[in-house]
Amino acid sequence: MSKQNITIRLEPEMVAKLDQLAAAMQRDRSWLMGYAIERYVEEEAWQVKAIREAMQKVKDGRARVASHEEVSRWLESWGTDDEREAPECK
């Protein structure tokens, strides 16, 4: 598959930082932008997949969960003299 050109608008300050980083890595600006976008897309795709899988487990009744109220009470107790144990997932 052939590569495609795209256009992106960046603030001059970001272009300067991009050029400095590209020079430090001995790469050109285009390579660095492609690398950064690939990393971002892979990371976001992983998160979306994990969220979808977790939501499917909830829908199917296969997930072990704690209620919002239990988790909120636990989190609100952090750093207090009466810090609670983590709620048990059921």
Buried (B, 14 or more C-beta within 10 A) or exposed (E): EEEEEEEEEEEEEEEEEBEEEBEEEEBEEEEBBBEEEEEEEEEEEEEEEEEEEEEEEEEEEEBEEBEEEBBEEBEEEEEEEEEEEEBEEE
